[in-house]
Every structure is written in structure tokens, then in C-alpha cells.
Amino acid sequence: MTQVFHASRFFGAMTLAAAVDAGAFGPADRRRLLLVSNNTDIPEISVPLDETPGFAALRDRFDDVRSWNEIIAPLHPSDWKARAIETPMLGRLLQSHLGVGEVDELVLESVIVSPARTLPGLFKDCSLTIYSDGLMAHSPTRDVLPGEISARITRLIHLDLVPGLTPLLLTEHGVPAEALPVGAFRRVVDQVATAEPGDVAGDAVILGQYLASLGILTVEEEAGLHAAMLGALVARGHRRVIFKPHPAAGRRQSNRLKQVAAGLGAELVVAAEDSAAEVLFAKVRPALVVSCFSTALVTARRYFGLPVATMGTELLLQRLTPYENSNRIPVTIIDASLPRLGADGSLSEPPPVDLEALIDAVAYCMQSAAHPGLRETAAAYVRDNGPERYFKKRRLEALGLAGPPQPRSDSRLRRLMSR
């Protein structure tokens, strides 16, 4: 019997290692095969996950590690999907190529996008475990899943990033969520930090994202947001700032921010792209960690006890389209629960909020058909707190949560819901 795991990000691989250590996948009496994929725009010029310096600390959890990119080359992991008529044949060929017999569990970081969406069709009849490596676990499932996939999902494994907040992902299919022990993940990070060579030094950290690549902001707007973060940190007295670029963002961000730092009389140190932010936290212990809505803001506070702050979330809440964009929940969580960094370097706490009720209300407005049971919570939240900041007026009107209910044709409703 074999367990097959998939990971495309180092953070996800650390989450899997923590889950294995915590006993989430039972004793080591079955073969464990890890498929790694590189989903960057041009994977040929970036370092594969299993060749990054810190991966050696994770390697012993698996009996074998194979590259999905090499298996399907020259096709891209994010683009290739097996045609339905070819799936049985390709599944047999894949299992033969990997040298696996019967697969009893397939462990995926997603079932929405390729390659994770492709793998269940190639490994038929086994149970599916989904693991979530970030705040996206608290978002409602973005797409409707076919029954042949949803019926096979037995659990969602996740990091306990927001205590008291239960993930919404896959709940419409009755999938239970299992939180990993906090200590298990921290121990894995410490192992990786010890194994990775080299150190960087700085007294504050900016976590880059790839908002322009996702089409949320323009390149100039994203550069301006990073510059504003750097300016605010300098205003707070920080003179040596570490910039941790997102692995998918490339070097453009770092080069532009270095110029900004020089103009401010500060030094910008660029951390390795292929290292996890959590490893940086373990090594440096910065005085402040700043980003927009990166999950690493929460891991910095939850697992390392570091001061954190957010900047730019109000703009993101306006720019995210369509409303059901899965990033909306992570942005909402960060905006509503973390301190906000001002341009003058000041920190301000967000207004008090019932975070669980807010997330349920936003989730209902995102995916009302999948979560009809959240309607009363959403109605009560909007009634008590108003529609500002986290809701769109047209969306509330379409759902009958704002203004006098008005009958609408199906086509009119669809147009309103898409805004």
C-alpha cells in the first residue's frame, strides 16, 4: 500500500512534514511517495522544491521524491490536464512509471487548480486528503466539485492559524477539519532553519507577494505598496530592513525596492527566494514583520510571537474581483485582526469585531448557494455593523441583505452577483 503526497511550495512541504510527525498519516508502515511540482511561470529557470537547501530536513519523511514537472515535460503543471478518454490509460502508465502498486491515500494541497485537480483522475479509487497551508482554508470552496472527487475527500488537514476559527473549505461536502498541533510545525521550521546555510541580518521584515501577477494590482501599484511599507519602517527608526520576495514574483520587486531604500538612507537586505518566510523568522527574530495579507503574517505571530502589521488591505478589499475571489477571506482576516501600519510609522489596532461572524457573513456573500445556513448570520452582521469595508452594495442587494427586497429576473441576478 502506498500514500502519494503532492506539494508545490516549500511551506506546503513543511506542513506535510509536520502532519507526518504528528501522526496524521499513521505509522510508517506504508510507502510514502512525494510528488513535487514547480508551478512558477518559467519553472526551468527556478530552483525545484526538492533541490532547495532546506529540503534535506524534510526528505526523511518520504520513501521517494519525484518531480511532476519531469514526468509531464515539456508541458507546464498548471496547464496540463488529462483528457477524460485518456485518464485510465495515463493512470496505469503513471503508476507503472512511479513503481507504485495500490494507492490507498492521495494527499493534495488543492482540488481546485492543476496539477492537484488532475491527480485524482490518475489515481482512481483511493481516498483523498486535502491539506491547506494557509488562510485560504477559511475561504469557501471556489468551484463546484464533481461528485467523483468530492465523495472521495475524507478530511481537511490544516495549521491552526486563527484559534477558534474553523475552516470553511469543503464543509459543504461534510469534510471534517483536523488542526495540526502548533508545536509540530514549529519543530519542523527549526529543523529546516538549522539545515539551511547562511544567515541574513535585519531588524524588520517586509514580506512580498505577487499581487500584480494575479492581476489584483498593477506593477506600479505593487511597487508603490512595498515602497510605502519601507518608508513606514524607516519612519519607525528601522535602518536595516529585510525584504522576503515571494517565490513566484521574480527579482523585479527586489531591484526596485533597493533603489527606494537608498533614497531613504536605509539598507535593504534581500532574503533568499527559495527559503520559507518562517525559516527567516526562526533565524532573525525581527522587531516587526509587515506585509499586505500574507499568511506568513499570521504564522509570524502565532508560531514565533513576533509583532506584525498590515498595509494596503483596504485597497485590496476594493480591487478583488469577482467578489467570490478566494483571496477575499484571507484579506478580510488580516484586515480585521492585525495592527495596521501607517505611512508615518504608527501602528493602530483595527476596530473590535466578531471575527467568526464577519468571516461567515463574507463567505455567505461569496458562495450563498453552497452555504445557505450562513444567511441569518450574514443578515445579522450586516444589520448590526453596516455594509462598509467588507461588502459590496450590489452583492448585498442581490442577496436581499440590503434595502427593500425586490424581485429580479435570473439574468439580472447573475449580472449583479458577478460584480
C-alpha positions in Angstrom: 0.0 0.0 0.0 1.2 3.5 -0.9 0.4 7.0 0.2 1.1 9.6 -2.5 1.6 13.3 -1.5 1.8 16.4 -3.6 3.5 19.7 -2.8 4.3 22.7 -5.0 5.5 25.1 -2.2 8.1 24.8 0.5 5.6 26.0 3.1 3.3 23.2 2.0 6.1 20.6 2.2 6.8 21.8 5.8 3.1 21.4 6.6 3.2 17.9 5.3 6.3 17.1 7.3 4.6 18.4 10.5 1.5 16.3 9.7 3.6 13.2 9.3 5.4 13.9 12.5 2.1 14.5 14.3 0.8 11.0 13.3 -1.8 12.4 10.9 -0.9 9.7 8.3 -0.5 6.8 10.6 2.7 4.8 11.3 5.4 4.5 8.7 4.3 1.0 7.5 3.2 2.2 4.1 5.3 3.6 1.3 5.2 7.4 1.1 5.9 9.0 -2.2 6.1 12.8 -2.6 5.4 14.4 -6.0 6.8 17.9 -6.2 5.8 20.4 -8.8 7.2 23.8 -9.8 4.2 26.0 -10.9 6.1 29.2 -11.5 5.7 30.9 -14.9 9.0 29.6 -16.1 9.9 26.6 -13.9 13.0 25.9 -16.0 14.8 28.9 -14.5 13.8 28.5 -10.9 15.1 26.0 -8.3 12.9 22.9 -7.9 11.4 22.4 -4.5 13.3 19.2 -3.7 16.6 21.0 -4.6 16.2 23.9 -2.3 18.8 24.0 0.6 16.3 23.4 3.4 14.5 20.4 1.8 17.1 18.0 3.2 15.5 18.5 6.6 12.1 17.2 5.2 13.4 14.4 3.0 13.4 11.6 5.5 9.5 11.7 5.9 9.2 10.2 2.5 10.5 7.0 0.9 10.8 8.5 -2.5 10.5 12.0 -4.1 9.7 12.5 -7.7 9.3 15.6 -9.9 5.9 16.1 -11.6 7.5 18.6 -14.0 9.9 16.0 -15.2 7.1 13.4 -15.7 5.0 15.7 -17.9 7.8 17.7 -19.5 7.7 19.8 -21.6 4.2 20.6 -20.5 3.5 23.1 -17.7 2.0 21.7 -14.4 -0.6 24.5 -14.2 -1.8 23.9 -17.8 -1.8 20.2 -18.5 -4.9 18.2 -17.8 -5.5 14.6 -18.8 -8.4 14.2 -21.3 -11.2 12.1 -19.9 -10.9 9.4 -22.5 -7.1 9.1 -21.8 -7.3 9.1 -18.0 -7.5 5.3 -17.4 -4.5 4.6 -19.7 -2.4 7.5 -18.3 -3.2 6.5 -14.7 -1.9 3.0 -15.4 1.2 4.4 -17.1 1.9 6.8 -14.3 1.6 4.2 -11.5 3.9 1.9 -13.5 6.4 4.7 -14.0 6.4 5.6 -10.3 6.7 1.9 -9.3 3.6 2.0 -7.1 1.0 -0.7 -6.8 -2.2 0.0 -5.0 -2.5 3.6 -3.7 -4.8 3.9 -0.7 -4.5 7.6 0.0 -3.7 10.7 -2.2 -2.8 13.8 -0.2 -3.3 17.1 -2.1 -2.8 20.8 -1.4 -5.8 21.7 -3.5 -8.6 20.1 -5.6 -9.3 23.4 -7.5 -6.3 24.0 -9.7 -3.9 21.8 -11.6 -1.8 19.8 -11.0 -3.7 18.8 -7.8 -7.0 18.8 -9.8 -5.6 16.4 -12.3 -4.1 13.8 -9.9 -7.3 12.3 -8.5 -8.3 11.2 -12.0 -5.0 9.4 -12.4 -5.0 7.8 -9.0 -8.5 6.2 -9.1 -10.5 4.7 -6.2 -8.2 5.9 -3.3 -9.3 8.3 -0.6 -8.4 11.9 -0.8 -6.9 14.1 2.0 -6.6 17.8 1.4 -4.1 19.8 3.4 -4.3 23.6 3.5 -1.1 25.5 4.0 -2.6 29.0 4.6 -5.5 31.2 5.4 -7.2 30.1 2.2 -8.6 27.2 4.3 -11.1 29.7 5.8 -12.4 30.6 2.3 -15.5 28.7 0.9 -14.7 26.3 -1.8 -14.3 28.3 -5.0 -15.6 25.9 -7.6 -18.3 23.2 -7.6 -16.5 19.8 -7.4 -17.7 16.8 -9.4 -19.1 14.0 -7.2 -16.4 11.6 -8.2 -13.9 13.9 -6.4 -15.9 15.3 -3.5 -17.2 11.9 -2.5 -13.6 10.7 -2.0 -12.4 13.5 0.2 -12.2 12.3 3.8 -10.7 15.2 5.7 -9.0 18.6 5.6 -5.7 18.9 7.5 -4.7 22.5 8.3 -2.5 24.6 10.5 -4.3 26.2 13.4 -3.6 29.7 12.2 -6.6 31.5 13.8 -7.6 29.9 17.1 -11.4 29.5 17.3 -12.0 29.9 13.6 -13.0 26.7 11.8 -12.1 26.4 8.1 -15.0 26.7 5.7 -13.2 24.9 2.8 -15.1 21.8 1.7 -17.6 22.0 4.6 -20.5 21.9 2.1 -19.3 18.3 1.3 -19.3 17.4 5.0 -15.5 17.2 5.1 -14.2 17.4 8.7 -11.2 19.7 9.5 -8.2 18.5 11.5 -5.9 21.1 13.0 -2.2 20.2 13.4 -0.5 20.7 16.8 1.2 24.1 17.0 4.4 22.5 18.2 4.7 20.1 15.3 5.0 22.8 12.7 7.4 24.9 14.8 9.7 21.9 15.3 9.8 21.3 11.5 10.7 25.0 10.9 13.5 24.8 13.4 14.9 21.7 11.7 14.9 23.5 8.4 16.5 26.6 9.8 19.3 24.5 11.2 19.8 22.8 7.9 19.8 25.9 5.7 23.2 27.5 5.2 23.7 31.2 5.6 22.1 34.0 7.6 20.7 37.4 7.0 20.5 40.2 9.5 18.0 43.0 9.9 15.6 44.5 12.4 12.4 44.4 10.4 10.9 42.3 7.5 8.8 43.1 4.5 7.0 40.1 3.0 6.5 40.5 -0.7 3.5 39.0 -2.5 2.7 38.7 -6.2 -0.4 40.9 -6.5 0.5 42.2 -9.9 1.0 38.7 -11.3 -2.5 37.8 -10.1 -4.0 40.9 -11.7 -5.1 42.4 -8.4 -2.8 45.5 -8.6 -0.7 46.9 -11.4 3.1 46.5 -11.3 3.4 50.2 -10.3 0.8 49.9 -7.6 2.5 46.9 -6.1 5.9 48.6 -6.2 4.3 51.6 -4.5 2.9 49.5 -1.8 6.2 47.9 -1.0 7.8 51.4 -1.0 5.2 52.6 1.4 5.9 49.7 3.7 9.6 50.5 3.6 9.0 54.2 4.2 6.9 53.5 7.2 9.5 51.2 8.7 12.2 53.8 8.2 9.9 56.3 9.9 9.8 53.9 12.9 13.6 54.0 13.1 14.5 50.8 11.2 17.5 51.2 9.1 18.3 47.7 8.0 15.2 46.0 6.5 15.0 42.5 5.1 12.8 42.0 2.0 11.5 38.5 1.5 10.3 38.3 -2.1 7.5 35.8 -3.0 9.0 32.8 -4.8 6.6 33.5 -7.8 7.3 37.2 -8.1 10.8 37.3 -9.6 13.6 39.7 -8.9 11.9 42.9 -10.2 10.5 43.7 -6.8 13.8 43.5 -5.0 15.7 45.7 -7.5 13.1 48.5 -7.3 12.9 48.4 -3.6 16.7 48.6 -3.2 16.6 52.0 -5.0 13.9 53.2 -2.7 15.9 52.1 0.3 19.0 54.0 -0.9 16.9 57.2 -1.3 15.7 56.8 2.3 19.1 56.3 3.7 18.3 52.7 4.7 19.8 49.3 3.8 17.7 46.7 2.1 18.8 43.1 2.5 17.1 40.6 0.2 16.4 37.1 1.6 16.6 34.0 -0.5 13.6 33.4 -2.7 13.6 29.7 -2.3 13.5 29.8 1.6 10.3 29.9 3.6 9.4 33.1 5.5 9.0 31.1 8.6 12.6 29.9 8.4 13.6 33.6 8.3 11.6 34.3 11.4 13.3 31.5 13.3 16.7 32.8 12.4 16.3 36.5 12.6 13.6 37.2 15.2 12.7 40.7 13.7 11.2 43.5 15.7 8.4 43.9 13.2 7.0 41.9 10.2 5.0 43.8 7.6 3.0 42.7 4.6 -0.4 43.1 2.9 -2.3 39.9 3.6 0.4 37.1 3.5 -0.3 34.0 5.6 3.2 34.5 6.9 1.9 37.5 9.0 -0.2 35.0 10.9 2.5 32.4 11.3 4.9 35.0 12.5 2.6 36.0 15.3 1.1 32.5 16.0 4.2 30.4 15.9 7.0 32.8 16.7 5.3 35.5 18.9 6.6 38.3 16.6 5.0 41.8 16.3 3.2 42.1 12.9 1.4 44.8 10.9 -0.5 45.0 7.7 -0.7 47.7 5.0 -2.8 48.0 1.8 -5.7 45.7 2.7 -8.3 48.4 2.3 -7.3 48.8 -1.4 -7.2 45.0 -1.9 -10.8 44.7 -0.5 -11.9 47.1 -3.2 -9.9 45.6 -6.0 -10.6 41.9 -5.6 -12.8 40.7 -8.4 -15.1 38.9 -8.7 -16.5 39.2 -5.2 -16.1 35.4 -4.7 -12.3 35.6 -5.3 -10.8 33.2 -2.7 -8.3 35.8 -1.6 -11.1 37.8 -0.1 -11.3 35.8 3.1 -7.5 35.9 3.8 -7.6 39.7 3.2 -10.6 40.1 5.5 -9.0 38.1 8.3 -5.7 40.1 8.1 -7.5 43.4 7.9 -9.9 42.8 10.7 -7.5 41.2 13.2 -3.9 42.6 12.8 -2.5 46.0 13.6 -2.3 48.5 10.7 0.9 50.3 9.8 0.5 54.0 8.9 2.7 55.9 6.4 4.2 57.8 9.4 5.3 54.5 11.0 2.4 54.5 13.6 0.6 51.3 14.5 -3.2 51.2 15.1 -5.4 48.4 16.1 -8.4 47.5 14.0 -11.9 48.2 15.4 -13.2 45.3 17.6 -15.0 42.7 15.6 -16.7 39.3 15.9 -14.2 37.7 13.5 -16.1 34.4 13.2 -19.4 36.2 12.4 -17.6 38.5 9.9 -16.0 35.6 8.1 -19.3 33.7 7.9 -21.0 36.8 6.6 -18.4 37.4 3.9 -18.4 33.7 3.0 -22.1 33.6 2.6 -22.0 36.6 0.2 -19.2 34.9 -1.7 -20.9 31.5 -2.1 -24.5 31.8 -0.9 -25.7 28.7 -2.8 -23.1 26.5 -1.1 -23.7 27.9 2.4 -27.4 28.8 2.8 -27.1 28.0 6.5 -25.0 31.2 7.0 -27.7 33.5 5.7 -29.0 34.5 9.1 -25.5 35.2 10.4 -24.8 37.3 7.4 -28.0 39.3 7.7 -27.4 39.9 11.4 -23.8 41.0 10.8 -24.8 43.5 8.1 -27.7 44.8 10.2 -25.6 45.3 13.3 -22.4 46.6 11.6 -23.4 48.1 8.3 -22.1 47.2 4.8 -18.9 49.2 4.8 -15.5 47.9 4.0 -16.1 44.2 3.6 -19.2 44.1 1.5 -20.4 45.3 -1.9 -23.7 47.1 -2.1 -24.9 45.4 -5.3 -24.0 42.0 -3.8 -26.0 42.6 -0.7 -28.9 43.9 -2.8 -28.8 40.8 -5.0 -28.9 38.6 -1.9 -31.7 40.6 -0.3 -29.4 41.7 2.6 -29.6 45.4 2.0 -32.5 47.7 1.1 -36.1 46.6 0.4 -36.2 43.1 -1.3 -37.1 43.5 -4.9 -37.9 40.7 -7.4 -35.2 40.2 -10.0 -35.0 38.2 -13.1 -32.5 35.4 -13.2 -30.3 37.2 -15.8 -30.4 40.4 -13.7 -29.4 38.5 -10.6 -26.5 36.8 -12.3 -25.2 40.2 -13.5 -25.4 41.6 -10.0 -23.7 38.6 -8.4 -20.8 38.8 -10.9 -19.9 42.3 -9.7 
